[in-house]
Amino acid sequence: MAGEFELIGRHFNWPAPQGYLGVGDDCALVPVTAGHRLAVTTDLLVEGRHFFPDVDPEALGHKALAVNVSDLGAMGARPLGCVLGLSLPRVDDDWLEAFARGFRAMSEISGCPLVGGDTTRSVDGVVISVTAMGEVPMEGALRRSAARNGDDIWVTGELGGAHVALELLQGLHRGHEGLLDQLRPSLERPLPPVAFGSALAGHAHAAIDISDGLLQDLNHILKASHCAAEVDYSALPVHPALQGLEPQILQRAVLNGGDVYQLCFTAAPNARDHISRLAEQHGVAACIVGRIREGVGIRVMHSPLPVGQGDYIGYDHFR
């Protein structure tokens, strides 16, 4: 059986970019451009809580990094590197090879190289911890507290697909099982618009990645910025495979469904043309779905079913 250092050398000792000191020393060394600040984010993925035990390990490797670089994009940060903590109940080289392949592919897509980490043995189940680092211009970070009255509210990508895929895997929505093949990539292989988020620095005001549901995550911006929002349900970018679902299933998935890893951000109306050009340059679908207003809370217009205060609640680990 491979030991810890053989495991690292076999699966995770990839060449570091020029100017970096990566895997193999006591610390990683990551250069930061003058006039920028370091942005740091971390996420845990726990077997049985965040992923099923039989998940495709290559997809899991992809998602483990994707959920972190999504946070960097939401701050307007350019990825610099990441460290990986991996706790395993046993060494399975086939599983590790597939996991590492997915992780490395996502690191190349996002420009976020692996520069260090740790491995250990767990008592039960796989636990993954990823910390990602990026750089953002000193005055350009997209903070949740920066939304302004009159801002447009933008959303990238599509909503609802990951939520319904998860529910289908949990055995819900009998009669709609045929949707799983179309929706599963949304859940297991999200592609956060990281480079687009970095390009928004200095052009958008506030941003957040949609990890726990559109209304819940937008409400984080509103609370931090002391403002309210109007959202046009008919303008929301719904995953096209969901159109045949019952209205209550569809609305819950779109407004409250998590695991999206797309951006919700605000920007002044006079930035519309520039943001649209940026989206086109980066191959990102982005649309205006509402406005920031004075007051408190979110008003959802044109929804098929009423939306109340309780509908702001998305995913919460302890609820």
Secondary structure, 3 states (H helix, E strand, C coil): CCCHHHHHHHHCCCCCCCCCECCCCCCCECCCCCCEEEEEEEEEEEECCCECCCCCHHHHHHHHHHHHHHHHHHCCCEEEEEEEEEEECCCCHHHHHHHHHHHHHHHHHHCCCEEEEEEEECCCCCEEEEEEEEEEECCCCCCHHHCCCCCEEEEECCECHHHHHHHHHCCCCCCCHHHHHHHHHHHHCCCCCHHHHHHHCCCCCCEEECCCCHHHHHHHHHHHHCCEEEEEHHHCCECHHHCCCCHHHHHHHHHHCCCCCCEEEEECHHHHHHHHHHHHHCCCCEEEEEEEECCCEEEEECCCCCCCHHHHCCCCCCC
